[in-house]
Amino acid sequence: MDIGEEHGPELHSLQQKVEYMLEKTFPGQKVSGRTFAELVKERGGHLSHSYFSNILAGKVTQPSEEILKALGLGFGVDWRFFKEESEVVGDVVAGLQFLAMRRTGEISGVAGRGVDDDGLPAELLEFALSLLADTKARRQPGEEPER
C-alpha cells in the first residue's frame, strides 16, 4: 500500500476489514480462530472461534455491536472500525501506517505537546504521514533517509 493514498485501502465489508487487521496486526503469522477467540477472552470480551471463522469466510456481514466490540478488543482498535460506513477506518489505517513506518525506521521519533490519553488526533497523524510521503517522493533513488 502506498503511504500517499489519501484514505487507505478500500475496506467495505466486515470480511475485508478483519482480513486487513489480521495482516497488519499479526504480520507474517497465521492466527487461528481459536487463538483469536482466546485473545479476545483475555482482554475481557467474548467471541467464539467458529463465529470468527464465519466472519473470515464472509458468512457474517452484520454482527451485533457486542461482536464488533470483541473484534476491537482482539485487534486493539476502536470497535467502530468494523461498522459499515465507519468514519474510524481512515484513523485506524493511518495509525497502522504510522506504526509500520516507526518499525522500519522511516520515522525515528515523535513529540507531541498537549497530547491527551487518546494520543495524536487523526488529522495530525494524517498530516504527518503526508509530510513523510512528500519527503519520500523527493528522495533520490538509493538515498538513505535522514535520521
N, CA, C and O atoms as a GROMACS GRO file, in nm:
protein
  588
    1MET      N    1   0.084  -0.117   0.000
    1MET     CA    2   0.000   0.000   0.000
    1MET      C    3   0.088   0.123   0.000
    1MET      O    4   0.185   0.130   0.076
    2ASP      N    5   0.058   0.219  -0.082
    2ASP     CA    6   0.134   0.343  -0.090
    2ASP      C    7   0.091   0.436   0.022
    2ASP      O    8  -0.028   0.457   0.044
    3ILE      N    9   0.190   0.492   0.094
    3ILE     CA   10   0.155   0.578   0.206
    3ILE      C   11   0.091   0.707   0.162
    3ILE      O   12   0.035   0.780   0.244
    4GLY      N   13   0.099   0.738   0.034
    4GLY     CA   14   0.040   0.860  -0.016
    4GLY      C   15  -0.109   0.847  -0.043
    4GLY      O   16  -0.175   0.947  -0.072
    5GLU      N   17  -0.164   0.727  -0.033
    5GLU     CA   18  -0.306   0.711  -0.053
    5GLU      C   19  -0.380   0.794   0.050
    5GLU      O   20  -0.349   0.789   0.169
    6GLU      N   21  -0.477   0.869   0.003
    6GLU     CA   22  -0.544   0.962   0.093
    6GLU      C   23  -0.630   0.893   0.198
    6GLU      O   24  -0.634   0.935   0.313
    7HIS      N   25  -0.698   0.787   0.158
    7HIS     CA   26  -0.790   0.724   0.252
    7HIS      C   27  -0.757   0.579   0.282
    7HIS      O   28  -0.837   0.510   0.344
    8GLY      N   29  -0.641   0.531   0.238
    8GLY     CA   30  -0.602   0.394   0.264
    8GLY      C   31  -0.671   0.298   0.170
    8GLY      O   32  -0.731   0.339   0.071
    9PRO      N   33  -0.663   0.170   0.200
    9PRO     CA   34  -0.721   0.068   0.113
    9PRO      C   35  -0.873   0.072   0.118
    9PRO      O   36  -0.932   0.124   0.213
   10GLU      N   37  -0.935   0.016   0.016
   10GLU     CA   38  -1.080   0.006   0.014
   10GLU      C   39  -1.122  -0.108   0.107
   10GLU      O   40  -1.097  -0.225   0.078
   11LEU      N   41  -1.184  -0.074   0.216
   11LEU     CA   42  -1.229  -0.173   0.313
   11LEU      C   43  -1.378  -0.152   0.337
   11LEU      O   44  -1.418  -0.071   0.421
   12HIS      N   45  -1.460  -0.225   0.262
   12HIS     CA   46  -1.604  -0.205   0.273
   12HIS      C   47  -1.671  -0.312   0.358
   12HIS      O   48  -1.754  -0.280   0.443
   13SER      N   49  -1.636  -0.437   0.334
   13SER     CA   50  -1.705  -0.545   0.405
   13SER      C   51  -1.636  -0.576   0.537
   13SER      O   52  -1.519  -0.544   0.557
   14LEU      N   53  -1.710  -0.639   0.624
   14LEU     CA   54  -1.654  -0.684   0.752
   14LEU      C   55  -1.539  -0.782   0.726
   14LEU      O   56  -1.435  -0.775   0.792
   15GLN      N   57  -1.557  -0.871   0.632
   15GLN     CA   58  -1.453  -0.968   0.597
   15GLN      C   59  -1.324  -0.897   0.555
   15GLN      O   60  -1.216  -0.934   0.600
   16GLN      N   61  -1.334  -0.796   0.468
   16GLN     CA   62  -1.217  -0.721   0.423
   16GLN      C   63  -1.146  -0.653   0.540
   16GLN      O   64  -1.024  -0.653   0.548
   17LYS      N   65  -1.224  -0.596   0.630
   17LYS     CA   66  -1.166  -0.525   0.744
   17LYS      C   67  -1.093  -0.621   0.837
   17LYS      O   68  -0.984  -0.591   0.885
   18VAL      N   69  -1.153  -0.737   0.863
   18VAL     CA   70  -1.090  -0.835   0.952
   18VAL      C   71  -0.964  -0.893   0.888
   18VAL      O   72  -0.862  -0.909   0.955
   19GLU      N   73  -0.970  -0.923   0.758
   19GLU     CA   74  -0.851  -0.973   0.690
   19GLU      C   75  -0.739  -0.870   0.692
   19GLU      O   76  -0.623  -0.904   0.715
   20TYR      N   77  -0.773  -0.745   0.670
   20TYR     CA   78  -0.674  -0.637   0.673
   20TYR      C   79  -0.611  -0.627   0.812
   20TYR      O   80  -0.489  -0.615   0.825
   21MET      N   81  -0.694  -0.632   0.916
   21MET     CA   82  -0.644  -0.620   1.052
   21MET      C   83  -0.558  -0.740   1.090
   21MET      O   84  -0.459  -0.725   1.161
   22LEU      N   85  -0.592  -0.859   1.043
   22LEU     CA   86  -0.508  -0.976   1.070
   22LEU      C   87  -0.371  -0.957   1.008
   22LEU      O   88  -0.268  -0.984   1.071
   23GLU      N   89  -0.370  -0.910   0.884
   23GLU     CA   90  -0.243  -0.888   0.812
   23GLU      C   91  -0.158  -0.782   0.880
   23GLU      O   92  -0.036  -0.799   0.890
   24LYS      N   93  -0.219  -0.674   0.927
   24LYS     CA   94  -0.144  -0.563   0.985
   24LYS      C   95  -0.110  -0.584   1.132
   24LYS      O   96  -0.006  -0.538   1.179
   25THR      N   97  -0.196  -0.653   1.205
   25THR     CA   98  -0.174  -0.673   1.348
   25THR      C   99  -0.082  -0.791   1.376
   25THR      O  100  -0.005  -0.790   1.471
   26PHE      N  101  -0.091  -0.892   1.292
   26PHE     CA  102  -0.010  -1.013   1.310
   26PHE      C  103   0.065  -1.043   1.180
   26PHE      O  104   0.042  -1.146   1.118
   27PRO      N  105   0.156  -0.953   1.137
   27PRO     CA  106   0.222  -0.972   1.008
   27PRO      C  107   0.302  -1.102   1.002
   27PRO      O  108   0.380  -1.134   1.093
   28GLY      N  109   0.281  -1.176   0.894
   28GLY     CA  110   0.356  -1.300   0.873
   28GLY      C  111   0.313  -1.415   0.962
   28GLY      O  112   0.377  -1.520   0.962
   29GLN      N  113   0.206  -1.397   1.038
   29GLN     CA  114   0.160  -1.503   1.128
   29GLN      C  115   0.026  -1.558   1.080
   29GLN      O  116  -0.056  -1.485   1.024
   30LYS      N  117   0.004  -1.685   1.102
   30LYS     CA  118  -0.124  -1.748   1.075
   30LYS      C  119  -0.197  -1.757   1.209
   30LYS      O  120  -0.160  -1.838   1.294
   31VAL      N  121  -0.299  -1.675   1.227
   31VAL     CA  122  -0.373  -1.671   1.354
   31VAL      C  123  -0.501  -1.751   1.337
   31VAL      O  124  -0.585  -1.718   1.253
   32SER      N  125  -0.516  -1.855   1.418
   32SER     CA  126  -0.635  -1.939   1.410
   32SER      C  127  -0.752  -1.870   1.479
   32SER      O  128  -0.735  -1.777   1.558
   33GLY      N  129  -0.871  -1.917   1.448
   33GLY     CA  130  -0.991  -1.866   1.514
   33GLY      C  131  -0.985  -1.888   1.664
   33GLY      O  132  -1.028  -1.802   1.742
   34ARG      N  133  -0.932  -2.003   1.705
   34ARG     CA  134  -0.920  -2.034   1.849
   34ARG      C  135  -0.823  -1.937   1.917
   34ARG      O  136  -0.850  -1.889   2.027
   35THR      N  137  -0.711  -1.910   1.852
   35THR     CA  138  -0.613  -1.818   1.909
   35THR      C  139  -0.672  -1.679   1.924
   35THR      O  140  -0.655  -1.614   2.028
   36PHE      N  141  -0.743  -1.633   1.820
   36PHE     CA  142  -0.801  -1.500   1.827
   36PHE      C  143  -0.911  -1.494   1.933
   36PHE      O  144  -0.919  -1.396   2.007
   37ALA      N  145  -0.994  -1.596   1.940
   37ALA     CA  146  -1.100  -1.600   2.040
   37ALA      C  147  -1.043  -1.597   2.182
   37ALA      O  148  -1.099  -1.532   2.270
   38GLU      N  149  -0.932  -1.666   2.202
   38GLU     CA  150  -0.866  -1.666   2.334
   38GLU      C  151  -0.810  -1.527   2.366
   38GLU      O  152  -0.818  -1.481   2.480
   39LEU      N  153  -0.754  -1.462   2.267
   39LEU     CA  154  -0.703  -1.326   2.285
   39LEU      C  155  -0.814  -1.230   2.325
   39LEU      O  156  -0.797  -1.148   2.415
   40VAL      N  157  -0.928  -1.241   2.259
   40VAL     CA  158  -1.044  -1.158   2.292
   40VAL      C  159  -1.088  -1.185   2.437
   40VAL      O  160  -1.118  -1.092   2.512
   41LYS      N  161  -1.091  -1.312   2.474
   41LYS     CA  162  -1.130  -1.351   2.610
   41LYS      C  163  -1.034  -1.292   2.714
   41LYS      O  164  -1.077  -1.241   2.818
   42GLU      N  165  -0.903  -1.298   2.685
   42GLU     CA  166  -0.802  -1.243   2.776
   42GLU      C  167  -0.820  -1.092   2.796
   42GLU      O  168  -0.785  -1.038   2.900
   43ARG      N  169  -0.876  -1.027   2.695
   43ARG     CA  170  -0.894  -0.882   2.701
   43ARG      C  171  -1.033  -0.842   2.748
   43ARG      O  172  -1.070  -0.724   2.743
   44GLY      N  173  -1.111  -0.941   2.794
   44GLY     CA  174  -1.240  -0.911   2.856
   44GLY      C  175  -1.361  -0.920   2.766
   44GLY      O  176  -1.469  -0.875   2.804
   45GLY      N  177  -1.347  -0.977   2.649
   45GLY     CA  178  -1.460  -0.991   2.558
   45GLY      C  179  -1.495  -1.136   2.533
   45GLY      O  180  -1.436  -1.226   2.593
   46HIS      N  181  -1.591  -1.156   2.444
   46HIS     CA  182  -1.629  -1.293   2.408
   46HIS      C  183  -1.655  -1.300   2.259
   46HIS      O  184  -1.731  -1.220   2.203
   47LEU      N  185  -1.591  -1.397   2.195
   47LEU     CA  186  -1.611  -1.424   2.053
   47LEU      C  187  -1.575  -1.570   2.030
   47LEU      O  188  -1.463  -1.612   2.059
   48SER      N  189  -1.669  -1.648   1.980
   48SER     CA  190  -1.639  -1.789   1.957
   48SER      C  191  -1.550  -1.803   1.834
   48SER      O  192  -1.557  -1.723   1.741
   49HIS      N  193  -1.468  -1.906   1.835
   49HIS     CA  194  -1.377  -1.929   1.723
   49HIS      C  195  -1.454  -1.960   1.595
   49HIS      O  196  -1.412  -1.922   1.486
   50SER      N  197  -1.568  -2.029   1.608
   50SER     CA  198  -1.646  -2.060   1.488
   50SER      C  199  -1.711  -1.935   1.429
   50SER      O  200  -1.721  -1.922   1.307
   51TYR      N  201  -1.754  -1.843   1.515
   51TYR     CA  202  -1.812  -1.718   1.465
   51TYR      C  203  -1.705  -1.636   1.393
   51TYR      O  204  -1.731  -1.578   1.288
   52PHE      N  205  -1.585  -1.632   1.451
   52PHE     CA  206  -1.474  -1.560   1.388
   52PHE      C  207  -1.444  -1.622   1.251
   52PHE      O  208  -1.420  -1.550   1.155
   53SER      N  209  -1.444  -1.755   1.243
   53SER     CA  210  -1.420  -1.823   1.114
   53SER      C  211  -1.528  -1.788   1.013
   53SER      O  212  -1.499  -1.772   0.895
   54ASN      N  213  -1.652  -1.776   1.059
   54ASN     CA  214  -1.761  -1.738   0.970
   54ASN      C  215  -1.745  -1.595   0.919
   54ASN      O  216  -1.782  -1.565   0.806
   55ILE      N  217  -1.692  -1.507   1.002
   55ILE     CA  218  -1.663  -1.370   0.959
   55ILE      C  219  -1.559  -1.373   0.847
   55ILE      O  220  -1.575  -1.308   0.744
   56LEU      N  221  -1.451  -1.450   0.870
   56LEU     CA  222  -1.345  -1.460   0.769
   56LEU      C  223  -1.393  -1.524   0.639
   56LEU      O  224  -1.340  -1.495   0.532
   57ALA      N  225  -1.492  -1.611   0.648
   57ALA     CA  226  -1.547  -1.677   0.530
   57ALA      C  227  -1.650  -1.589   0.459
   57ALA      O  228  -1.700  -1.624   0.352
   58GLY      N  229  -1.682  -1.474   0.518
   58GLY     CA  230  -1.780  -1.385   0.458
   58GLY      C  231  -1.924  -1.424   0.485
   58GLY      O  232  -2.015  -1.368   0.424
   59LYS      N  233  -1.945  -1.519   0.576
   59LYS     CA  234  -2.081  -1.565   0.606
   59LYS      C  235  -2.153  -1.471   0.703
   59LYS      O  236  -2.276  -1.469   0.709
   60VAL      N  237  -2.077  -1.394   0.778
   60VAL     CA  238  -2.134  -1.296   0.872
   60VAL      C  239  -2.106  -1.158   0.815
   60VAL      O  240  -1.991  -1.121   0.792
   61THR      N  241  -2.212  -1.081   0.792
   61THR     CA  242  -2.194  -0.948   0.736
   61THR      C  243  -2.245  -0.836   0.826
   61THR      O  244  -2.200  -0.722   0.815
   62GLN      N  245  -2.337  -0.868   0.916
   62GLN     CA  246  -2.391  -0.766   1.004
   62GLN      C  247  -2.402  -0.820   1.147
   62GLN      O  248  -2.511  -0.850   1.195
   63PRO      N  249  -2.287  -0.830   1.214
   63PRO     CA  250  -2.288  -0.883   1.352
   63PRO      C  251  -2.341  -0.780   1.450
   63PRO      O  252  -2.357  -0.662   1.417
   64SER      N  253  -2.366  -0.825   1.570
   64SER     CA  254  -2.413  -0.735   1.676
   64SER      C  255  -2.300  -0.641   1.718
   64SER      O  256  -2.183  -0.662   1.687
   65GLU      N  257  -2.339  -0.537   1.789
   65GLU     CA  258  -2.241  -0.442   1.841
   65GLU      C  259  -2.145  -0.512   1.937
   65GLU      O  260  -2.028  -0.476   1.944
   66GLU      N  261  -2.195  -0.610   2.010
   66GLU     CA  262  -2.111  -0.686   2.104
   66GLU      C  263  -1.998  -0.758   2.030
   66GLU      O  264  -1.885  -0.762   2.078
   67ILE      N  265  -2.030  -0.814   1.914
   67ILE     CA  266  -1.928  -0.884   1.834
   67ILE      C  267  -1.827  -0.783   1.781
   67ILE      O  268  -1.707  -0.809   1.781
   68LEU      N  269  -1.875  -0.667   1.735
   68LEU     CA  270  -1.784  -0.564   1.685
   68LEU      C  271  -1.690  -0.518   1.796
   68LEU      O  272  -1.571  -0.494   1.772
   69LYS      N  273  -1.742  -0.505   1.917
   69LYS     CA  274  -1.658  -0.466   2.031
   69LYS      C  275  -1.555  -0.574   2.062
   69LYS      O  276  -1.441  -0.544   2.098
   70ALA      N  277  -1.594  -0.701   2.047
   70ALA     CA  278  -1.500  -0.811   2.070
   70ALA      C  279  -1.388  -0.807   1.965
   70ALA      O  280  -1.271  -0.829   1.998
   71LEU      N  281  -1.423  -0.779   1.840
   71LEU     CA  282  -1.320  -0.766   1.737
   71LEU      C  283  -1.225  -0.652   1.770
   71LEU      O  284  -1.104  -0.665   1.755
   72GLY      N  285  -1.281  -0.540   1.815
   72GLY     CA  286  -1.198  -0.427   1.854
   72GLY      C  287  -1.102  -0.462   1.966
   72GLY      O  288  -0.985  -0.424   1.962
   73LEU      N  289  -1.150  -0.537   2.064
   73LEU     CA  290  -1.064  -0.581   2.174
   73LEU      C  291  -0.951  -0.670   2.122
   73LEU      O  292  -0.835  -0.653   2.159
   74GLY      N  293  -0.986  -0.764   2.037
   74GLY     CA  294  -0.887  -0.859   1.985
   74GLY      C  295  -0.777  -0.792   1.904
   74GLY      O  296  -0.661  -0.830   1.912
   75PHE      N  297  -0.816  -0.690   1.828
   75PHE     CA  298  -0.718  -0.622   1.743
   75PHE      C  299  -0.659  -0.498   1.810
   75PHE      O  300  -0.562  -0.440   1.759
   76GLY      N  301  -0.716  -0.457   1.922
   76GLY     CA  302  -0.664  -0.339   1.991
   76GLY      C  303  -0.696  -0.209   1.919
   76GLY      O  304  -0.616  -0.115   1.922
   77VAL      N  305  -0.813  -0.203   1.853
   77VAL     CA  306  -0.854  -0.082   1.783
   77VAL      C  307  -0.996  -0.045   1.823
   77VAL      O  308  -1.067  -0.123   1.887
   78ASP      N  309  -1.037   0.075   1.786
   78ASP     CA  310  -1.172   0.121   1.812
   78ASP      C  311  -1.270   0.028   1.740
   78ASP      O  312  -1.258   0.007   1.619
   79TRP      N  313  -1.366  -0.026   1.812
   79TRP     CA  314  -1.461  -0.123   1.756
   79TRP      C  315  -1.541  -0.065   1.640
   79TRP      O  316  -1.589  -0.140   1.555
   80ARG      N  317  -1.555   0.067   1.635
   80ARG     CA  318  -1.634   0.129   1.527
   80ARG      C  319  -1.567   0.113   1.391
   80ARG      O  320  -1.631   0.134   1.288
   81PHE      N  321  -1.439   0.075   1.390
   81PHE     CA  322  -1.369   0.046   1.264
   81PHE      C  323  -1.445  -0.060   1.185
   81PHE      O  324  -1.446  -0.056   1.062
   82PHE      N  325  -1.509  -0.154   1.253
   82PHE     CA  326  -1.574  -0.266   1.188
   82PHE      C  327  -1.718  -0.238   1.146
   82PHE      O  328  -1.779  -0.320   1.079
   83LYS      N  329  -1.772  -0.123   1.186
   83LYS     CA  330  -1.908  -0.086   1.146
   83LYS      C  331  -1.912  -0.052   0.998
   83LYS      O  332  -1.811  -0.012   0.939
   84GLU      N  333  -2.028  -0.069   0.938
   84GLU     CA  334  -2.046  -0.028   0.799
   84GLU      C  335  -2.032   0.123   0.791
   84GLU      O  336  -2.077   0.196   0.880
   85GLU      N  337  -1.968   0.170   0.683
   85GLU     CA  338  -1.953   0.314   0.660
   85GLU      C  339  -1.890   0.384   0.780
   85GLU      O  340  -1.928   0.496   0.814
   86SER      N  341  -1.795   0.320   0.842
   86SER     CA  342  -1.732   0.376   0.961
   86SER      C  343  -1.641   0.493   0.927
   86SER      O  344  -1.566   0.489   0.829
   87GLU      N  345  -1.648   0.596   1.008
   87GLU     CA  346  -1.559   0.710   0.993
   87GLU      C  347  -1.423   0.682   1.056
   87GLU      O  348  -1.330   0.761   1.039
   88VAL      N  349  -1.412   0.574   1.127
   88VAL     CA  350  -1.291   0.541   1.201
   88VAL      C  351  -1.189   0.468   1.113
   88VAL      O  352  -1.072   0.459   1.150
   89VAL      N  353  -1.232   0.415   0.999
   89VAL     CA  354  -1.143   0.336   0.913
   89VAL      C  355  -1.016   0.413   0.880
   89VAL      O  356  -0.906   0.360   0.894
   90GLY      N  357  -1.029   0.537   0.836
   90GLY     CA  358  -0.912   0.617   0.800
   90GLY      C  359  -0.818   0.637   0.916
   90GLY      O  360  -0.696   0.633   0.899
   91ASP      N  361  -0.873   0.659   1.035
   91ASP     CA  362  -0.791   0.679   1.154
   91ASP      C  363  -0.710   0.554   1.186
   91ASP      O  364  -0.591   0.562   1.216
   92VAL      N  365  -0.775   0.438   1.179
   92VAL     CA  366  -0.707   0.313   1.211
   92VAL      C  367  -0.599   0.283   1.108
   92VAL      O  368  -0.487   0.245   1.144
   93VAL      N  369  -0.630   0.301   0.980
   93VAL     CA  370  -0.533   0.275   0.874
   93VAL      C  371  -0.413   0.369   0.889
   93VAL      O  372  -0.299   0.326   0.877
   94ALA      N  373  -0.439   0.498   0.915
   94ALA     CA  374  -0.329   0.595   0.933
   94ALA      C  375  -0.242   0.556   1.052
   94ALA      O  376  -0.120   0.565   1.045
   95GLY      N  377  -0.304   0.512   1.160
   95GLY     CA  378  -0.229   0.470   1.278
   95GLY      C  379  -0.140   0.351   1.249
   95GLY      O  380  -0.026   0.346   1.294
   96LEU      N  381  -0.193   0.253   1.174
   96LEU     CA  382  -0.115   0.135   1.139
   96LEU      C  383   0.000   0.171   1.045
   96LEU      O  384   0.110   0.116   1.057
   97GLN      N  385  -0.025   0.262   0.952
   97GLN     CA  386   0.082   0.307   0.862
   97GLN      C  387   0.192   0.374   0.943
   97GLN      O  388   0.311   0.352   0.919
   98PHE      N  389   0.153   0.456   1.038
   98PHE     CA  390   0.248   0.526   1.124
   98PHE      C  391   0.334   0.425   1.201
   98PHE      O  392   0.456   0.439   1.207
   99LEU      N  393   0.269   0.324   1.260
   99LEU     CA  394   0.343   0.223   1.336
   99LEU      C  395   0.439   0.145   1.247
   99LEU      O  396   0.551   0.114   1.288
  100ALA      N  397   0.396   0.112   1.126
  100ALA     CA  398   0.483   0.040   1.033
  100ALA      C  399   0.606   0.123   0.999
  100ALA      O  400   0.717   0.070   0.992
  101MET      N  401   0.586   0.252   0.977
  101MET     CA  402   0.699   0.340   0.945
  101MET      C  403   0.792   0.356   1.064
  101MET      O  404   0.913   0.368   1.048
  102ARG      N  405   0.736   0.356   1.181
  102ARG     CA  406   0.817   0.365   1.303
  102ARG      C  407   0.905   0.242   1.315
  102ARG      O  408   1.023   0.252   1.350
  103ARG      N  409   0.847   0.124   1.285
  103ARG     CA  410   0.922  -0.002   1.293
  103ARG      C  411   1.035  -0.008   1.192
  103ARG      O  412   1.143  -0.061   1.221
  104THR      N  413   1.011   0.045   1.072
  104THR     CA  414   1.112   0.038   0.966
  104THR      C  415   1.216   0.148   0.976
  104THR      O  416   1.312   0.149   0.900
  105GLY      N  417   1.197   0.241   1.070
  105GLY     CA  418   1.294   0.348   1.088
  105GLY      C  419   1.269   0.471   1.003
  105GLY      O  420   1.347   0.566   1.007
  106GLU      N  421   1.160   0.470   0.925
  106GLU     CA  422   1.129   0.588   0.844
  106GLU      C  423   1.090   0.706   0.933
  106GLU      O  424   1.107   0.822   0.896
  107ILE      N  425   1.038   0.674   1.050
  107ILE     CA  426   1.007   0.776   1.150
  107ILE      C  427   1.087   0.737   1.273
  107ILE      O  428   1.071   0.627   1.326
  108SER      N  429   1.173   0.829   1.319
  108SER     CA  430   1.258   0.792   1.433
  108SER      C  431   1.205   0.842   1.565
  108SER      O  432   1.249   0.795   1.670
  109GLY      N  433   1.114   0.935   1.564
  109GLY     CA  434   1.059   0.983   1.690
  109GLY      C  435   0.954   1.089   1.667
  109GLY      O  436   0.958   1.161   1.567
  110VAL      N  437   0.862   1.099   1.760
  110VAL     CA  438   0.756   1.198   1.753
  110VAL      C  439   0.738   1.256   1.892
  110VAL      O  440   0.735   1.183   1.991
  111ALA      N  441   0.727   1.386   1.898
  111ALA     CA  442   0.698   1.451   2.025
  111ALA      C  443   0.570   1.530   2.009
  111ALA      O  444   0.552   1.599   1.908
  112GLY      N  445   0.484   1.522   2.105
  112GLY     CA  446   0.358   1.596   2.098
  112GLY      C  447   0.337   1.676   2.225
  112GLY      O  448   0.351   1.624   2.336
  113ARG      N  449   0.303   1.800   2.207
  113ARG     CA  450   0.270   1.883   2.323
  113ARG      C  451   0.120   1.886   2.338
  113ARG      O  452   0.047   1.902   2.240
  114GLY      N  453   0.074   1.871   2.459
  114GLY     CA  454  -0.069   1.878   2.484
  114GLY      C  455  -0.144   1.755   2.436
  114GLY      O  456  -0.265   1.760   2.416
  115VAL      N  457  -0.073   1.643   2.417
  115VAL     CA  458  -0.137   1.520   2.373
  115VAL      C  459  -0.203   1.455   2.494
  115VAL      O  460  -0.140   1.437   2.599
  116ASP      N  461  -0.330   1.420   2.479
  116ASP     CA  462  -0.402   1.358   2.591
  116ASP      C  463  -0.391   1.206   2.584
  116ASP      O  464  -0.311   1.153   2.507
  117ASP      N  465  -0.471   1.137   2.664
  117ASP     CA  466  -0.465   0.991   2.671
  117ASP      C  467  -0.504   0.924   2.540
  117ASP      O  468  -0.468   0.808   2.518
  118ASP      N  469  -0.576   0.994   2.452
  118ASP     CA  470  -0.618   0.936   2.325
  118ASP      C  471  -0.507   0.940   2.220
  118ASP      O  472  -0.522   0.882   2.113
  119GLY      N  473  -0.395   1.008   2.250
  119GLY     CA  474  -0.284   1.016   2.156
  119GLY      C  475  -0.301   1.130   2.058
  119GLY      O  476  -0.375   1.225   2.083
  120LEU      N  477  -0.232   1.118   1.946
  120LEU     CA  478  -0.237   1.222   1.844
  120LEU      C  479  -0.373   1.223   1.776
  120LEU      O  480  -0.428   1.117   1.746
  121PRO      N  481  -0.428   1.341   1.750
  121PRO     CA  482  -0.553   1.347   1.674
  121PRO      C  483  -0.531   1.291   1.533
  121PRO      O  484  -0.422   1.302   1.478
  122ALA      N  485  -0.634   1.231   1.476
  122ALA     CA  486  -0.624   1.169   1.344
  122ALA      C  487  -0.577   1.268   1.238
  122ALA      O  488  -0.498   1.231   1.150
  123GLU      N  489  -0.623   1.392   1.246
  123GLU     CA  490  -0.585   1.492   1.146
  123GLU      C  491  -0.435   1.518   1.152
  123GLU      O  492  -0.370   1.531   1.047
  124LEU      N  493  -0.379   1.525   1.271
  124LEU     CA  494  -0.236   1.549   1.287
  124LEU      C  495  -0.155   1.430   1.235
  124LEU      O  496  -0.052   1.446   1.171
  125LEU      N  497  -0.204   1.310   1.265
  125LEU     CA  498  -0.137   1.190   1.218
  125LEU      C  499  -0.138   1.183   1.066
  125LEU      O  500  -0.036   1.151   1.004
  126GLU      N  501  -0.252   1.213   1.004
  126GLU     CA  502  -0.260   1.214   0.858
  126GLU      C  503  -0.168   1.320   0.798
  126GLU      O  504  -0.105   1.297   0.695
  127PHE      N  505  -0.160   1.436   0.863
  127PHE     CA  506  -0.072   1.542   0.816
  127PHE      C  507   0.074   1.497   0.822
  127PHE      O  508   0.150   1.519   0.728
  128ALA      N  509   0.112   1.433   0.934
  128ALA     CA  510   0.250   1.384   0.948
  128ALA      C  511   0.281   1.281   0.841
  128ALA      O  512   0.390   1.281   0.784
  129LEU      N  513   0.186   1.192   0.814
  129LEU     CA  514   0.208   1.091   0.710
  129LEU      C  515   0.220   1.155   0.572
  129LEU      O  516   0.300   1.110   0.490
  130SER      N  517   0.144   1.260   0.546
  130SER     CA  518   0.154   1.327   0.416
  130SER      C  519   0.289   1.395   0.400
  130SER      O  520   0.346   1.395   0.291
  131LEU      N  521   0.340   1.454   0.508
  131LEU     CA  522   0.473   1.515   0.503
  131LEU      C  523   0.580   1.409   0.475
  131LEU      O  524   0.671   1.431   0.395
  132LEU      N  525   0.567   1.295   0.540
  132LEU     CA  526   0.662   1.187   0.518
  132LEU      C  527   0.656   1.136   0.374
  132LEU      O  528   0.759   1.108   0.314
  133ALA      N  529   0.534   1.125   0.321
  133ALA     CA  530   0.518   1.080   0.183
  133ALA      C  531   0.583   1.180   0.086
  133ALA      O  532   0.648   1.139  -0.010
  134ASP      N  533   0.566   1.310   0.112
  134ASP     CA  534   0.628   1.413   0.027
  134ASP      C  535   0.780   1.402   0.032
  134ASP      O  536   0.847   1.409  -0.071
  135THR      N  537   0.834   1.383   0.151
  135THR     CA  538   0.978   1.371   0.168
  135THR      C  539   1.030   1.248   0.095
  135THR      O  540   1.132   1.252   0.028
  136LYS      N  541   0.957   1.138   0.111
  136LYS     CA  542   0.997   1.012   0.047
  136LYS      C  543   0.994   1.026  -0.105
  136LYS      O  544   1.081   0.971  -0.173
  137ALA      N  545   0.896   1.098  -0.158
  137ALA     CA  546   0.883   1.116  -0.303
  137ALA      C  547   0.997   1.201  -0.358
  137ALA      O  548   1.038   1.181  -0.473
  138ARG      N  549   1.049   1.294  -0.279
  138ARG     CA  550   1.156   1.382  -0.324
  138ARG      C  551   1.294   1.318  -0.314
  138ARG      O  552   1.389   1.366  -0.376
  139ARG      N  553   1.306   1.210  -0.235
  139ARG     CA  554   1.435   1.145  -0.213
  139ARG      C  555   1.482   1.079  -0.343
  139ARG      O  556   1.403   1.022  -0.417
  140GLN      N  557   1.610   1.088  -0.369
  140GLN     CA  558   1.670   1.027  -0.487
  140GLN      C  559   1.681   0.876  -0.467
  140GLN      O  560   1.697   0.830  -0.354
  141PRO      N  561   1.673   0.798  -0.576
  141PRO     CA  562   1.688   0.652  -0.562
  141PRO      C  563   1.821   0.617  -0.496
  141PRO      O  564   1.925   0.670  -0.533
  142GLY      N  565   1.816   0.528  -0.398
  142GLY     CA  566   1.936   0.484  -0.328
  142GLY      C  567   1.977   0.576  -0.214
  142GLY      O  568   2.066   0.541  -0.135
  143GLU      N  569   1.915   0.692  -0.204
  143GLU     CA  570   1.948   0.786  -0.096
  143GLU      C  571   1.889   0.737   0.035
  143GLU      O  572   1.773   0.696   0.041
  144GLU      N  573   1.969   0.741   0.140
  144GLU     CA  574   1.925   0.696   0.271
  144GLU      C  575   1.836   0.804   0.335
  144GLU      O  576   1.858   0.923   0.315
  145PRO      N  577   1.735   0.761   0.413
  145PRO     CA  578   1.653   0.860   0.484
  145PRO      C  579   1.736   0.932   0.590
  145PRO      O  580   1.827   0.874   0.650
  146GLU      N  581   1.703   1.059   0.612
  146GLU     CA  582   1.773   1.135   0.717
  146GLU      C  583   1.728   1.087   0.852
  146GLU      O  584   1.613   1.048   0.872
  147ARG      N  585   1.822   1.089   0.948
  147ARG     CA  586   1.786   1.046   1.085
  147ARG      C  587   1.830   1.149   1.182
  147ARG      O  588   1.809   1.132   1.303
   0.00000   0.00000   0.00000
